[in-house]
Amino acid sequence: MAHRFAAALILLAESLRKTGEEPDPVLERFGLDTRRLDPTGLLDREFEVRVNEALAESLRDPLSGLKAGSSLGIGTYGPFTLLLLTAENALADIRTAIEFEALTLLFGRLGFEPGLASSSLLLRPARLSGKAFRFRADLDVAGTRKLMRDLHGAAQVDVVPLRIVMPYARPADAGAYERTFGCPVEWGGREARFEFANEVLHRRFATADAHAHQILRTQCHRMRIDLERDAAGIAAQVRSHLAACAGAFPTSAETAALLGLSERSLRRALNAEQTSFRGLLDAVRLEKAVELLRDGRLPIEQVTQQLGYSEPAAFIHAFKRWTGTSPTAFRRNGLTETGG
């Protein structure tokens, strides 16, 4: 992720102030005043790394990352919070968080490790120097645990981790972590890990709302496009825009207009990245098709409509071209991998 919204740094500075730390002298050295930053502005990732490393070295309390992360409110995540609240359950939330990782406040990278009886949300810490590694790991894990508590409280479900594993050796003040997280804590993992019993991950949220969730998903897709626009190539922007659509997909001309380009300029830009509008549309349709077929609730006719085809025969032909098998066979055999 080459850039992040400045809101992440603004919220970090504010949460540190709440813990009694004084981040402003450090920020001033970098020419920053978070009270005057535009939250929607973009900060270069490497620049933000240097700021975080300097902040970590200035901290008086080694538990500042833990305390700052635990002070983040549910409203700090904007529409992303509502997207999580309207999901079906905690498992859907984990998948959504991974998909929209760019809209979180995390410095590390998210992952998921399924298991027979329990599964784990993984948080791979960023490679930072000195005190910054523990500071950011604490901040990310505590912020994630706080968001979970707030979400699950609002959704009226009890989803407590079986354990949390921290990605460094046990510190002298380890007792503060179990008191903060409300579950057993282990130390020395390769990454941070939230382990849950599979049963609790499937408990339905009282706030689940499929219609609202789809609207919010589209909104979050557009936010991600805005974030990616500055750093990513044209192909990534087009793919993100198409992924936010369902049913009648935009034409090449409509997509070009959204990006402020002529259709000819868009075609040239995609050619330079060795792809095409048709190729990107096919890739997005395949992803959506696999998701809908795995879900299993919609008949082939409705899947066809969701993917913007006029009749099932056209969709079936395209799916065979992409995967070498028919949609019906894919669903029947429970395939999890495609040929492309």
Rosetta blueprint (number, residue, H / E / L):
1 M L
2 A L
3 H E
4 R E
5 F E
6 A L
7 A H
8 A H
9 L H
10 I H
11 L H
12 L H
13 A H
14 E H
15 S H
16 L H
17 R H
18 K H
19 T L
20 G L
21 E L
22 E L
23 P L
24 D H
25 P H
26 V H
27 L H
28 E H
29 R H
30 F L
31 G L
32 L L
33 D L
34 T L
35 R L
36 R L
37 L L
38 D L
39 P L
40 T L
41 G L
42 L E
43 L E
44 D E
45 R H
46 E H
47 F H
48 E H
49 V H
50 R H
51 V H
52 N H
53 E H
54 A H
55 L H
56 A H
57 E H
58 S H
59 L L
60 R L
61 D L
62 P L
63 L L
64 S H
65 G H
66 L H
67 K H
68 A H
69 G H
70 S H
71 S L
72 L L
73 G L
74 I H
75 G H
76 T H
77 Y H
78 G L
79 P H
80 F H
81 T H
82 L H
83 L H
84 L H
85 L H
86 T L
87 A L
88 E L
89 N L
90 A H
91 L H
92 A H
93 D H
94 I H
95 R H
96 T H
97 A H
98 I H
99 E H
100 F L
101 E H
102 A H
103 L H
104 T L
105 L L
106 L L
107 F L
108 G L
109 R E
110 L E
111 G E
112 F E
113 E E
114 P L
115 G L
116 L L
117 A L
118 S E
119 S E
120 S E
121 L E
122 L E
123 L E
124 R E
125 P L
126 A L
127 R L
128 L L
129 S L
130 G L
131 K L
132 A H
133 F H
134 R H
135 F H
136 R H
137 A H
138 D H
139 L H
140 D H
141 V H
142 A H
143 G H
144 T H
145 R H
146 K H
147 L H
148 M H
149 R H
150 D H
151 L H
152 H H
153 G H
154 A H
155 A L
156 Q L
157 V L
158 D L
159 V L
160 V L
161 P L
162 L L
163 R E
164 I E
165 V E
166 M L
167 P L
168 Y L
169 A L
170 R L
171 P L
172 A L
173 D L
174 A L
175 G H
176 A H
177 Y H
178 E H
179 R H
180 T H
181 F H
182 G L
183 C L
184 P L
185 V E
186 E E
187 W L
188 G L
189 G L
190 R L
191 E L
192 A E
193 R E
194 F E
195 E E
196 F E
197 A E
198 N H
199 E H
200 V H
201 L H
202 H L
203 R L
204 R L
205 F L
206 A L
207 T L
208 A L
209 D L
210 A H
211 H H
212 A H
213 H H
214 Q H
215 I H
216 L H
217 R H
218 T H
219 Q H
220 C H
221 H H
222 R H
223 M H
224 R H
225 I H
226 D H
227 L H
228 E H
229 R H
230 D L
231 A L
232 A L
233 G L
234 I H
235 A H
236 A H
237 Q H
238 V H
239 R H
240 S H
241 H H
242 L H
243 A H
244 A L
245 C L
246 A L
247 G L
248 A L
249 F L
250 P L
251 T L
252 S H
253 A H
254 E H
255 T H
256 A H
257 A H
258 L H
259 L L
260 G L
261 L L
262 S L
263 E H
264 R H
265 S H
266 L H
267 R H
268 R H
269 A H
270 L H
271 N H
272 A H
273 E L
274 Q L
275 T L
276 S L
277 F H
278 R H
279 G H
280 L H
281 L H
282 D H
283 A H
284 V H
285 R H
286 L H
287 E H
288 K H
289 A H
290 V H
291 E H
292 L H
293 L H
294 R H
295 D H
296 G L
297 R L
298 L L
299 P L
300 I H
301 E H
302 Q H
303 V H
304 T H
305 Q H
306 Q H
307 L L
308 G L
309 Y L
310 S L
311 E L
312 P H
313 A H
314 A H
315 F H
316 I H
317 H H
318 A H
319 F H
320 K H
321 R H
322 W H
323 T H
324 G L
325 T L
326 S L
327 P H
328 T H
329 A H
330 F H
331 R H
332 R H
333 N H
334 G L
335 L L
336 T L
337 E L
338 T L
339 G L
340 G L
